[in-house]
C-alpha cells in the first residue's frame, strides 16, 4: 500500500512504536522489510502501549496527524484509542483490524470475530467508550 501511494505522488508518514508490544511495528521491523529505504517520513508514535496513547504520543506523531489528509491505522486497540479521542486530530482515519470482542463487532452490525476496514466517522461512534 505504501509503495502504491508513493507511485501516486502522495507523501507518506510511516508510524512505528517505541518498543515491542503485541504485533506492533518497531523501527527494526521497518528496516527489515525495506521501508527505511523508501522516501517516507518515519514517525515515532510514542511508548509501547496497546493502541496509540494520545496522552503520551510523540510531538512528531501529533504533528503528523495534523498534517495528514488520511491516516490508515491497524488494530482494534488503535480503533479504540482513535475513537476515544475523535475530534482531537484533523486527519481522516481508516482502520484495518480484526475484531476481538462483541462490543466492537456489534458496532459494525456483525457477530463474532470479523475483519473490518472502516473510516472512523462520528455517526459510527454511537455512545462513547
SVG drawing of the C-alpha trace seen along z (x, -y; Angstrom):
<svg xmlns="http://www.w3.org/2000/svg" viewBox="-26 -20 43 35">
<polyline fill="none" stroke="black" stroke-width="0.4" points="0.0,0.0 2.8,-2.4 4.5,-1.9 1.2,-2.5 0.7,-5.8 4.2,-6.8 3.7,-6.0 0.7,-8.4 3.0,-11.1 1.4,-11.0 3.6,-11.9 3.7,-9.0 4.5,-9.0 5.1,-5.6 4.5,-5.3 6.3,-2.9 6.3,-2.1 8.9,-2.9 9.1,0.7 7.8,4.1 4.2,4.8 1.9,7.4 2.1,7.2 3.0,3.5 5.9,2.4 9.2,1.1 11.9,-0.6 13.9,2.7 10.8,4.2 10.7,1.3 14.3,1.7 13.9,5.5 11.2,5.1 12.9,2.2 10.6,-0.6 13.5,-2.7 14.9,-2.8 11.7,-4.3 11.2,-8.1 8.9,-8.2 9.0,-10.1 9.5,-7.7 7.4,-8.8 7.8,-7.5 4.3,-7.1 5.3,-7.1 5.8,-4.4 4.9,-0.8 1.2,-0.9 -1.7,1.0 -3.1,-1.4 -1.8,-4.9 -1.7,-6.7 -2.8,-10.2 -1.5,-11.5 1.9,-10.0 2.2,-10.4 5.3,-11.9 5.2,-15.5 6.2,-14.2 3.2,-11.8 0.8,-14.6 2.2,-16.8 1.8,-14.0 -1.9,-13.6 -2.5,-17.4 -0.8,-17.4 -2.2,-14.2 -5.3,-14.1 -5.7,-10.4 -4.4,-8.1 -4.5,-4.3 -4.5,-2.7 -4.1,1.0 -5.5,3.0 -8.5,2.9 -6.6,1.1 -5.9,-1.8 -9.6,-1.8 -10.5,-2.1 -8.0,-4.9 -8.8,-6.9 -12.5,-6.6 -12.0,-7.8 -10.0,-10.8 -12.2,-11.6 -12.2,-15.3 -8.8,-15.9 -7.0,-15.5 -7.5,-16.8 -6.8,-13.7 -9.5,-11.4 -8.8,-7.9 -9.4,-4.5 -9.0,-1.4 -8.0,2.1 -8.4,4.7 -9.9,8.0 -12.5,7.6 -11.8,9.4 -14.9,8.6 -18.7,8.3 -18.7,4.7 -16.7,3.6 -18.2,6.2 -21.8,5.2 -20.9,1.5 -20.5,2.6 -23.6,4.8 -21.7,8.2 -21.3,11.1 -18.2,13.0 -14.7,12.1 -14.6,10.4 -12.2,8.3 -13.1,4.7 -12.0,1.9 -13.8,-1.3 -13.4,-5.1 -13.9,-6.4 -16.7,-8.9 -18.8,-10.5 -22.0,-8.9 -20.4,-5.4 -19.3,-6.1 -22.6,-5.8 -22.1,-6.0 -18.5,-6.9 -16.4,-4.2"/>
</svg>
